[in-house]
């Protein structure tokens, strides 16, 4: 496939557990993922990028869509 463009965290743990996201991102440093700690701290229940702007592999928090 030629690699990956991004890692997406969603659902209960991925959306709300900054420490879990941090550990996963640390493990992906070899792939060029650089975590922005400040952004990671702010992303609880919100959508946004948590990797640094110069990261080769991006990381995002995207809450799941709520059903009606």
Secondary structure, 3 states (H helix, E strand, C coil): CCCCCEEEECHHHHHHCHHHHHHHHHHCHHHCCCECHHHHHHCCCCCEECECCCCCCEEEECCCCCCC
